[in-house]
Amino acid sequence: MELPFTHKPGRRERQLRRRHENPLFAWPPQEVPPEELLAAQQADHEDMLAFREHFRSLIQRAVDLPADAGSDAVLSLKEALEAHYEQSYALPEDHREERAALKRLIDLVMKTLWRHAGSDPLAHQELSDEETARAIHFRLLEQPLVADLLHPNSGIGADELAATVLSATTAEIEAVCELFDGDELAQLLAHGEARLAELDQQDIGIDLSQARDRLALIRLRAEAYDAAPPSH
């Protein structure tokens, strides 16, 4: 069945698109009911409307922040800006302009925190580490699957994780592997192997070569994680 998926979907619709007629999720492949897709699209749209409303409020909050605001107020604003930036990737349509504005505000807030740090070397190191971690985090968010997994109300449960990742793009898998530690990668690999073995046993005659390639990539990342020297 052809369903009216949108060109730039939100997180709920993206997961339905991954599931739709995908044998990695179920055999025989299950169609997504049209009413479930419509409900997901409506919920994603409502999230987008709420985001835009909160975005305007957040910009005003930043504008109204006193020049002599204390560290607690500045940190609270920074956390809200970062959370909003992350949420934007879960929404339908294009939000590059909002993200650019949020990033500019985050940079301004960080400059304020650097000033508050004065000449404290420990504070400088903490801020530097935070900026490095944020840059990595924002880079990973550019992959839709990462944004969907990290959402506070992610619709990707543990039972669907392996099938979801095995249906992802190479870039998404690379990014997801950066999110997981060694144990999580090992579990993902085991679940992926088990799912493909189940399909092999059913002798269903479908081409699983792409899924095997993705599984091989996860195996490489898991092996590289195990071989890496421990961090100190």
Backbone as CSV, one residue per row, in Angstrom:
resi,resn,N_x,N_y,N_z,CA_x,CA_y,CA_z,C_x,C_y,C_z
1,MET,0.844,-1.200,0.000,0.000,0.000,0.000,0.876,1.245,0.000
2,GLU,0.546,2.166,-0.872,1.257,3.445,-0.909,0.639,4.385,0.119
3,LEU,1.462,4.880,1.008,0.970,5.790,2.032,1.480,7.206,1.764
4,PRO,0.735,8.220,2.188,1.137,9.607,1.930,2.177,10.118,2.935
5,PHE,3.356,9.522,2.891,4.443,10.016,3.738,4.862,11.395,3.237
6,THR,5.272,12.245,4.156,5.670,13.593,3.787,7.160,13.647,3.451
7,HIS,7.554,14.739,2.791,8.927,14.874,2.322,9.902,15.147,3.470
8,LYS,9.462,15.921,4.472,10.310,16.241,5.625,9.539,15.896,6.900
9,PRO,9.517,14.610,7.237,8.685,14.158,8.356,9.305,14.454,9.717
10,GLY,8.443,14.362,10.739,8.897,14.435,12.117,9.256,13.054,12.636
11,ARG,9.618,12.996,13.909,10.165,11.769,14.470,9.178,10.599,14.457
12,ARG,7.919,10.858,14.730,6.945,9.761,14.761,6.739,9.185,13.361
13,GLU,6.576,10.074,12.392,6.372,9.599,11.018,7.611,8.890,10.498
14,ARG,8.790,9.367,10.886,10.020,8.696,10.426,10.045,7.241,10.872
15,GLN,9.646,6.989,12.122,9.678,5.611,12.594,8.631,4.757,11.901
16,LEU,7.486,5.328,11.604,6.474,4.576,10.857,6.975,4.249,9.461
17,ARG,7.691,5.183,8.855,8.244,4.927,7.519,9.258,3.791,7.585
18,ARG,10.054,3.754,8.647,11.031,2.664,8.793,10.328,1.325,8.942
19,ARG,9.221,1.321,9.662,8.503,0.074,9.934,7.690,-0.419,8.747
20,HIS,7.196,0.492,7.933,6.215,0.149,6.899,6.755,-0.896,5.925
21,GLU,6.087,-2.045,5.889,6.413,-3.148,4.968,7.889,-3.548,5.059
22,ASN,8.449,-3.463,6.241,9.868,-3.778,6.446,9.993,-5.135,7.140
23,PRO,10.524,-6.145,6.471,10.617,-7.482,7.062,11.543,-7.557,8.275
24,LEU,12.411,-6.561,8.442,13.283,-6.582,9.614,12.486,-6.362,10.903
25,PHE,11.325,-5.745,10.783,10.475,-5.498,11.952,9.514,-6.662,12.205
26,ALA,9.053,-7.277,11.144,8.096,-8.373,11.303,7.991,-9.146,10.005
27,TRP,7.716,-10.430,10.150,7.433,-11.246,8.972,6.143,-12.013,9.202
28,PRO,5.199,-11.939,8.270,5.220,-11.139,7.050,5.307,-9.633,7.352
29,PRO,5.826,-8.863,6.402,5.943,-7.418,6.627,4.574,-6.792,6.918
30,GLN,4.557,-5.879,7.862,3.302,-5.252,8.269,3.161,-3.858,7.645
31,GLU,1.966,-3.580,7.143,1.679,-2.246,6.648,1.303,-1.334,7.815
32,VAL,1.723,-0.103,7.740,1.304,0.887,8.729,-0.124,1.316,8.382
33,PRO,-1.050,1.225,9.316,-2.419,1.661,9.020,-2.454,3.150,8.689
34,PRO,-3.221,3.548,7.694,-3.294,4.967,7.321,-3.678,5.874,8.485
35,GLU,-4.580,5.378,9.347,-5.004,6.210,10.478,-3.864,6.412,11.486
36,GLU,-2.966,5.433,11.602,-1.813,5.585,12.498,-0.842,6.620,11.927
37,LEU,-0.653,6.595,10.614,0.209,7.592,9.977,-0.371,8.993,10.156
38,LEU,-1.669,9.131,9.946,-2.300,10.443,10.093,-2.151,10.964,11.519
39,ALA,-2.339,10.084,12.492,-2.204,10.490,13.895,-0.776,10.931,14.190
40,ALA,0.196,10.214,13.632,1.606,10.570,13.839,1.914,11.925,13.201
41,GLN,1.416,12.126,11.995,1.658,13.404,11.321,1.028,14.565,12.087
42,GLN,-0.145,14.349,12.620,-0.809,15.400,13.399,-0.043,15.698,14.675
43,ALA,0.422,14.647,15.358,1.178,14.838,16.601,2.503,15.551,16.326
44,ASP,3.163,15.166,15.233,4.411,15.844,14.864,4.159,17.319,14.563
45,HIS,3.042,17.589,13.901,2.703,18.987,13.571,2.417,19.790,14.840
46,GLU,1.740,19.172,15.780,1.461,19.852,17.046,2.754,20.152,17.795
47,ASP,3.687,19.217,17.751,4.997,19.463,18.368,5.672,20.671,17.723
48,MET,5.550,20.778,16.408,6.182,21.882,15.701,5.555,23.218,16.096
49,LEU,4.247,23.257,16.228,3.574,24.486,16.640,4.009,24.888,18.053
50,ALA,4.111,23.897,18.940,4.558,24.179,20.311,5.998,24.666,20.315
51,PHE,6.821,24.067,19.470,8.222,24.477,19.369,8.320,25.943,18.967
52,ARG,7.548,26.328,17.963,7.607,27.714,17.488,7.168,28.694,18.573
53,GLU,6.140,28.313,19.332,5.679,29.174,20.418,6.755,29.300,21.498
54,HIS,7.338,28.188,21.888,8.389,28.205,22.906,9.640,28.913,22.393
55,PHE,9.888,28.782,21.098,11.049,29.441,20.506,10.951,30.951,20.677
56,ARG,9.774,31.496,20.384,9.582,32.941,20.528,9.754,33.369,21.985
57,SER,9.223,32.569,22.892,9.359,32.888,24.316,10.808,32.818,24.764
58,LEU,11.528,31.855,24.225,12.923,31.672,24.609,13.788,32.816,24.093
59,ILE,13.505,33.266,22.880,14.236,34.411,22.340,13.987,35.648,23.206
60,GLN,12.730,35.842,23.600,12.407,36.990,24.452,13.093,36.870,25.809
61,ARG,13.153,35.661,26.329,13.844,35.432,27.608,15.308,35.802,27.500
62,ALA,15.922,35.468,26.384,17.336,35.806,26.180,17.513,37.317,26.064
63,VAL,16.601,37.966,25.343,16.676,39.419,25.173,16.525,40.132,26.516
64,ASP,15.650,39.593,27.377,15.350,40.233,28.656,16.358,39.910,29.754
65,LEU,17.290,39.008,29.477,18.246,38.620,30.517,19.132,39.820,30.877
66,PRO,19.169,40.217,32.141,19.997,41.371,32.531,21.474,41.131,32.268
67,ALA,22.178,42.188,31.984,23.619,42.074,31.721,24.371,41.552,32.932
68,ASP,23.838,41.825,34.126,24.512,41.388,35.340,23.870,40.123,35.923
69,ALA,23.179,39.346,35.077,22.525,38.124,35.549,23.552,37.172,36.149
70,GLY,23.164,36.481,37.197,24.060,35.537,37.843,24.247,34.264,37.038
71,SER,25.196,33.450,37.477,25.526,32.223,36.745,24.340,31.275,36.659
72,ASP,23.523,31.177,37.720,22.387,30.252,37.700,21.406,30.609,36.591
73,ALA,21.114,31.895,36.440,20.178,32.323,35.393,20.760,32.076,34.009
74,VAL,22.060,32.314,33.863,22.713,32.115,32.569,22.742,30.639,32.216
75,LEU,23.062,29.796,33.201,23.109,28.355,32.954,21.726,27.803,32.617
76,SER,20.711,28.303,33.298,19.338,27.861,33.021,18.933,28.205,31.596
77,LEU,19.298,29.398,31.163,18.991,29.804,29.790,19.744,28.928,28.794
78,LYS,21.012,28.673,29.071,21.812,27.850,28.163,21.200,26.451,28.008
79,GLU,20.793,25.859,29.120,20.198,24.525,29.063,18.908,24.524,28.253
80,ALA,18.112,25.586,28.397,16.869,25.682,27.629,17.159,25.843,26.139
81,LEU,18.158,26.634,25.808,18.533,26.823,24.407,19.026,25.508,23.796
82,GLU,19.855,24.788,24.525,20.393,23.521,24.022,19.286,22.492,23.838
83,ALA,18.366,22.427,24.808,17.257,21.476,24.703,16.389,21.801,23.493
84,HIS,16.149,23.076,23.250,15.329,23.490,22.112,16.041,23.174,20.795
85,TYR,17.336,23.371,20.779,18.122,23.058,19.581,17.976,21.566,19.264
86,GLU,18.098,20.730,20.278,17.979,19.284,20.067,16.579,18.922,19.593
87,GLN,15.564,19.501,20.213,14.183,19.181,19.849,13.869,19.517,18.394
88,SER,14.533,20.517,17.851,14.223,20.949,16.487,14.447,19.850,15.467
89,TYR,15.363,18.926,15.764,15.665,17.859,14.811,14.592,16.771,14.787
90,ALA,13.704,16.778,15.770,12.642,15.774,15.812,11.387,16.229,15.095
91,LEU,11.395,17.451,14.580,10.190,18.067,14.024,10.096,17.909,12.513
92,PRO,8.883,17.988,11.976,8.735,18.013,10.513,9.164,19.371,9.962
93,GLU,9.386,19.391,8.664,9.779,20.602,7.931,11.218,21.009,8.273
94,ASP,11.596,22.204,7.838,12.984,22.653,7.935,13.108,23.721,9.013
95,HIS,14.069,23.525,9.927,14.235,24.473,11.032,15.675,24.961,11.146
96,ARG,16.332,25.081,9.997,17.718,25.541,10.015,17.844,26.972,10.531
97,GLU,16.888,27.826,10.187,16.973,29.218,10.641,16.847,29.308,12.163
98,GLU,15.905,28.551,12.725,15.760,28.564,14.178,17.011,28.017,14.865
99,ARG,17.577,26.957,14.289,18.784,26.388,14.890,19.948,27.377,14.832
100,ALA,20.056,28.092,13.732,21.134,29.085,13.613,20.976,30.161,14.686
101,ALA,19.731,30.608,14.914,19.488,31.621,15.943,19.799,31.073,17.330
102,LEU,19.380,29.842,17.587,19.656,29.236,18.887,21.152,29.070,19.115
103,LYS,21.856,28.687,18.077,23.298,28.492,18.211,24.001,29.817,18.484
104,ARG,23.551,30.877,17.839,24.149,32.193,18.104,23.932,32.597,19.563
105,LEU,22.747,32.323,20.087,22.468,32.657,21.483,23.295,31.798,22.437
106,ILE,23.451,30.525,22.099,24.285,29.650,22.933,25.719,30.177,22.963
107,ASP,26.211,30.606,21.817,27.578,31.143,21.759,27.700,32.404,22.619
108,LEU,26.673,33.250,22.610,26.698,34.454,23.436,26.673,34.111,24.924
109,VAL,25.861,33.113,25.264,25.798,32.679,26.660,27.149,32.113,27.104
110,MET,27.783,31.353,26.228,29.089,30.781,26.580,30.126,31.887,26.803
111,LYS,30.048,32.943,26.025,30.974,34.060,26.236,30.771,34.675,27.618
112,THR,29.515,34.749,28.043,29.222,35.261,29.387,29.811,34.335,30.446
113,LEU,29.671,33.028,30.242,30.209,32.070,31.212,31.731,32.123,31.253
114,TRP,32.348,32.343,30.111,33.805,32.490,30.084,34.214,33.721,30.893
115,ARG,33.451,34.784,30.773,33.771,35.975,31.567,33.613,35.697,33.061
116,HIS,32.550,34.962,33.416,32.335,34.612,34.818,33.468,33.743,35.357
117,ALA,34.075,32.957,34.467,35.137,32.039,34.902,36.403,32.779,35.295
118,GLY,36.548,33.995,34.811,37.727,34.775,35.166,39.005,34.059,34.759
119,SER,39.925,33.917,35.716,41.210,33.265,35.442,41.293,31.881,36.072
120,ASP,40.140,31.309,36.431,40.109,29.995,37.080,40.432,28.910,36.058
121,PRO,41.581,28.227,36.188,41.963,27.228,35.181,41.012,26.031,35.146
122,LEU,40.484,25.634,36.308,39.548,24.505,36.337,38.261,24.859,35.598
123,ALA,37.743,26.057,35.825,36.532,26.500,35.127,36.773,26.581,33.629
124,HIS,37.965,27.037,33.238,38.308,27.112,31.816,38.298,25.720,31.181
125,GLN,38.862,24.743,31.891,38.912,23.380,31.353,37.510,22.802,31.222
126,GLU,36.670,23.060,32.226,35.301,22.550,32.184,34.520,23.163,31.028
127,LEU,34.695,24.457,30.808,34.000,25.114,29.695,34.505,24.615,28.352
128,SER,35.807,24.394,28.257,36.385,23.883,27.017,35.867,22.480,26.717
129,ASP,35.831,21.639,27.761,35.315,20.275,27.577,33.842,20.304,27.167
130,GLU,33.098,21.218,27.768,31.677,21.327,27.449,31.476,21.747,25.994
131,GLU,32.265,22.672,25.523,32.124,23.128,24.136,32.469,22.008,23.159
132,THR,33.476,21.208,23.503,33.837,20.073,22.649,32.703,19.057,22.605
133,ALA,32.143,18.745,23.782,31.053,17.771,23.847,29.820,18.278,23.102
134,ARG,29.535,19.579,23.216,28.372,20.138,22.532,28.551,20.055,21.015
135,ALA,29.732,20.343,20.535,29.986,20.278,19.092,29.758,18.861,18.568
136,ILE,30.209,17.865,19.325,29.999,16.468,18.919,28.508,16.140,18.943
137,HIS,27.853,16.553,20.006,26.427,16.277,20.164,25.619,16.894,19.024
138,PHE,25.884,18.133,18.710,25.156,18.804,17.635,25.439,18.144,16.289
139,ARG,26.678,17.683,16.084,27.001,16.990,14.832,26.199,15.692,14.709
140,LEU,26.106,14.936,15.787,25.379,13.668,15.749,23.885,13.884,15.528
141,LEU,23.363,14.981,16.056,21.933,15.272,15.899,21.532,15.474,14.446
142,GLU,22.478,15.765,13.580,22.155,15.971,12.168,21.660,14.687,11.511
143,GLN,21.899,13.545,12.158,21.389,12.281,11.646,20.009,12.025,12.260
144,PRO,18.973,11.887,11.442,17.610,11.756,11.969,17.434,10.656,13.013
145,LEU,18.102,9.517,12.817,17.927,8.425,13.769,18.459,8.802,15.144
146,VAL,19.551,9.549,15.186,20.091,9.992,16.477,19.081,10.899,17.175
147,ALA,18.527,11.855,16.437,17.534,12.759,17.019,16.334,11.984,17.546
148,ASP,15.919,10.949,16.823,14.760,10.165,17.244,15.069,9.332,18.486
149,LEU,16.270,8.796,18.569,16.661,7.999,19.730,16.837,8.848,20.986
150,LEU,17.358,10.062,20.817,17.657,10.915,21.961,16.443,11.701,22.461
151,HIS,15.373,11.703,21.712,14.210,12.465,22.148,13.705,11.920,23.486
152,PRO,13.327,12.800,24.414,12.854,12.333,25.730,11.689,11.347,25.648
153,ASN,10.877,11.482,24.617,9.744,10.563,24.423,9.941,9.734,23.159
154,SER,11.136,9.223,23.000,11.451,8.456,21.797,10.464,7.310,21.606
155,GLY,10.004,7.186,20.369,9.088,6.108,20.044,9.787,4.829,19.614
156,ILE,11.104,4.786,19.743,11.871,3.595,19.349,12.190,2.802,20.598
157,GLY,11.441,1.745,20.818,11.642,0.913,21.992,12.778,-0.068,21.791
158,ALA,13.170,-0.720,22.887,14.259,-1.693,22.827,13.944,-2.827,21.858
159,ASP,12.659,-3.175,21.743,12.270,-4.281,20.867,12.389,-3.928,19.393
160,GLU,12.457,-2.634,19.076,12.560,-2.205,17.681,13.938,-1.663,17.335
161,LEU,14.820,-1.579,18.317,16.093,-0.900,18.082,16.919,-1.580,17.002
162,ALA,17.092,-2.887,17.093,17.938,-3.592,16.124,17.384,-3.439,14.707
163,ALA,16.086,-3.657,14.536,15.477,-3.538,13.210,15.602,-2.117,12.686
164,THR,15.471,-1.146,13.589,15.565,0.259,13.189,16.966,0.593,12.699
165,VAL,17.965,0.174,13.463,19.347,0.479,13.083,19.729,-0.260,11.806
166,LEU,19.284,-1.495,11.664,19.601,-2.265,10.456,18.890,-1.705,9.219
167,SER,17.942,-0.805,9.425,17.253,-0.150,8.315,17.809,1.244,8.039
168,ALA,18.801,1.666,8.814,19.306,3.034,8.748,20.335,3.206,7.640
169,THR,20.676,4.471,7.382,21.747,4.769,6.439,23.096,4.530,7.108
170,THR,24.136,4.454,6.292,25.481,4.272,6.839,25.857,5.419,7.768
171,ALA,25.533,6.634,7.368,25.855,7.801,8.196,25.129,7.737,9.532
172,GLU,23.877,7.300,9.525,23.123,7.178,10.768,23.741,6.119,11.674
173,ILE,24.140,4.994,11.099,24.734,3.930,11.905,26.048,4.387,12.523
174,GLU,26.866,5.075,11.740,28.125,5.603,12.269,27.855,6.511,13.471
175,ALA,26.852,7.356,13.339,26.527,8.291,14.424,25.963,7.551,15.630
176,VAL,25.076,6.603,15.400,24.490,5.846,16.505,25.565,5.096,17.274
177,CYS,26.537,4.557,16.570,27.620,3.828,17.242,28.446,4.741,18.140
178,GLU,28.462,6.035,17.858,29.152,6.971,18.741,28.369,7.214,20.026
179,LEU,27.062,6.973,19.979,26.234,7.171,21.168,26.412,6.044,22.175
180,PHE,26.684,4.840,21.692,26.644,3.654,22.536,28.011,3.299,23.089
181,ASP,28.001,2.713,24.280,29.250,2.208,24.843,29.449,0.765,24.373
182,GLY,30.510,0.122,24.860,30.843,-1.217,24.385,29.752,-2.233,24.654
183,ASP,29.181,-2.211,25.850,28.126,-3.168,26.189,26.893,-2.957,25.324
184,GLU,26.542,-1.698,25.094,25.361,-1.407,24.277,25.569,-1.827,22.830
185,LEU,26.781,-1.617,22.323,27.078,-2.056,20.965,27.017,-3.584,20.863
186,ALA,27.531,-4.260,21.890,27.506,-5.729,21.893,26.066,-6.241,21.898
187,GLN,25.201,-5.593,22.679,23.797,-6.004,22.720,23.111,-5.743,21.382
188,LEU,23.393,-4.579,20.803,22.809,-4.259,19.503,23.254,-5.269,18.458
189,LEU,24.527,-5.613,18.473,25.060,-6.589,17.521,24.379,-7.942,17.707
190,ALA,24.240,-8.381,18.956,23.621,-9.685,19.236,22.168,-9.705,18.773
191,HIS,21.438,-8.629,19.045,20.038,-8.579,18.630,19.907,-8.528,17.113
192,GLY,20.821,-7.809,16.457,20.790,-7.755,15.003,21.100,-9.111,14.384
193,GLU,22.089,-9.795,14.927,22.425,-11.133,14.435,21.261,-12.093,14.629
194,ALA,20.603,-11.992,15.790,19.477,-12.879,16.068,18.325,-12.628,15.095
195,ARG,18.067,-11.353,14.796,16.963,-11.035,13.889,17.226,-11.568,12.489
196,LEU,18.444,-11.398,11.993,18.759,-11.902,10.653,18.747,-13.423,10.637
197,ALA,19.179,-14.045,11.725,19.141,-15.507,11.801,17.701,-16.013,11.752
198,GLU,16.787,-15.321,12.415,15.374,-15.699,12.379,14.836,-15.654,10.948
199,LEU,15.190,-14.600,10.240,14.702,-14.466,8.871,15.333,-15.517,7.967
200,ASP,16.600,-15.842,8.211,17.258,-16.884,7.421,16.574,-18.236,7.622
201,GLN,16.202,-18.520,8.864,15.583,-19.809,9.174,14.226,-19.959,8.503
202,GLN,13.549,-18.829,8.292,12.231,-18.886,7.656,12.337,-19.031,6.145
203,ASP,13.562,-18.873,5.603,13.788,-19.051,4.167,12.744,-18.285,3.354
204,ILE,12.682,-16.969,3.600,11.628,-16.158,2.993,12.010,-15.618,1.623
205,GLY,13.266,-15.816,1.257,13.672,-15.446,-0.092,13.773,-13.970,-0.363
206,ILE,14.090,-13.169,0.650,14.277,-11.739,0.424,15.760,-11.397,0.531
207,ASP,16.138,-10.310,-0.090,17.536,-9.884,-0.109,17.856,-9.138,1.187
208,LEU,18.718,-9.737,1.998,19.107,-9.134,3.270,20.543,-8.613,3.224
209,SER,21.074,-8.441,2.016,22.479,-8.061,1.894,22.757,-6.691,2.514
210,GLN,21.850,-5.732,2.327,22.065,-4.410,2.922,22.064,-4.491,4.441
211,ALA,21.139,-5.265,4.992,21.089,-5.418,6.447,22.370,-6.088,6.951
212,ARG,22.897,-7.045,6.193,24.151,-7.710,6.608,25.323,-6.726,6.561
213,ASP,25.321,-5.856,5.561,26.379,-4.844,5.479,26.310,-3.899,6.688
214,ARG,25.100,-3.527,7.065,24.935,-2.646,8.223,25.363,-3.352,9.503
215,LEU,25.028,-4.630,9.590,25.427,-5.403,10.762,26.947,-5.518,10.829
216,ALA,27.584,-5.684,9.677,29.041,-5.760,9.636,29.668,-4.455,10.118
217,LEU,29.036,-3.337,9.791,29.542,-2.044,10.245,29.430,-1.925,11.766
218,ILE,28.319,-2.377,12.309,28.155,-2.367,13.767,29.198,-3.271,14.419
219,ARG,29.464,-4.417,13.799,30.474,-5.332,14.348,31.847,-4.678,14.364
220,LEU,32.179,-3.977,13.296,33.461,-3.279,13.242,33.572,-2.244,14.351
221,ARG,32.504,-1.488,14.569,32.527,-0.463,15.611,32.614,-1.096,16.998
222,ALA,31.930,-2.215,17.197,31.989,-2.908,18.492,33.396,-3.440,18.748
223,GLU,34.004,-4.012,17.715,35.365,-4.534,17.861,36.363,-3.412,18.105
224,ALA,36.168,-2.278,17.425,37.060,-1.141,17.619,36.912,-0.591,19.032
225,TYR,35.692,-0.599,19.560,35.475,-0.110,20.913,36.201,-1.017,21.911
226,ASP,36.096,-2.333,21.716,36.753,-3.273,22.625,38.265,-3.162,22.559
227,ALA,38.788,-2.815,21.356,40.239,-2.762,21.169,40.832,-1.435,21.628
228,ALA,39.969,-0.428,21.827,40.487,0.894,22.214,41.053,0.849,23.624
229,PRO,42.165,1.572,23.861,42.722,1.620,25.221,41.767,2.325,26.158
230,PRO,41.732,1.947,27.425,40.839,2.603,28.367,41.193,4.060,28.551
231,SER,40.148,4.910,28.689,40.384,6.341,28.911,40.671,6.587,30.373
232,HIS,41.422,7.642,30.637,41.795,7.968,32.010,41.274,9.359,32.367
